[in-house]
Amino acid sequence: MTRQLDRIRISLTSREAAEWFIRLKDTAPSRADHREYLHWLKASPSHMAEALHIGRMYGLLRRAQSVSSDAPQQAGS
């Protein structure tokens, strides 16, 4: 039962981190949004870990996108 609860907690934290990332990246966040986000981050080390994980993944995807768009097109593509 404990492992199942841990998985649910991790899943919820991952979802919340993703929602925060999208909210702060794709909108014009207010000061209240930033304060609420900081409060969420400080609430648990797992929140900070998930936020950092999403940030790293976003950076990797951006670099991969940049590399693929800079690569010469294959013949016949």
N, C-alpha and C positions, 0 to 999 in steps of 0.2 A: 504493500500500500504506500509506503514512504517513497519508493522509487517512482511510482505513478504520480504522486503529488509533486515530486521534484520535477518530473518531465512537464507537468502542467504548468508549474511555476516558471520554468525556463521558457516554455512556449509563450506564456503570457508576457514575460519580460521582453522576449524577442519581438513580439508583435507591438508592444508599447514603444520600444526603441525605434522600430521601423516607422510607426505612426508619427513619433516626434521628429524623426529625420525628414520625412515628407512634409510635415507641417512647417518646419523651420526652413526647409530648402525651397519649397514650391509656393510659399505664400509670403506675404509681407508681415512677419511676426511682430507683435507689439512688445512693449516692455513687460507687460503682464505675462505674455507667452514665454518670454525668456526667463522671467522669475519662476514661473511654474515648471519650466524645463529644468532649471537648476535645482529646484526643490525635489523634482523627480530623481535627478541624478544623485543627489546627496542621500536619498532615502535608502539606497542599498548599493553595495559594491557591485552586485550583478547588473544593476542599471548602467553604471559607468562602463562595465566590461562590454555589455551589449552595444552601447552607443559607440564605443571605440571600434568594436568589430564591424558594425555597419559602416562607419566612416572609412575603415581600411578597405572594405569590400568595394565601396563606392569609388575610392581612389584607384583601386586595381582595375575596375571596369572602365573608368575614364581613360586610364593609360592604354588599356587594350583597345578601346575604341579609337584613340588617337593613332596608335600604331597601325591598326587595320585601315584607317582612312588615309594614312601616309604611304601605305604599301602600293607599289605599282599594280595595276589591274592585270590579271592573268589573261593570256590570249584566249579569245572566245568567251570572255566573261561579259 
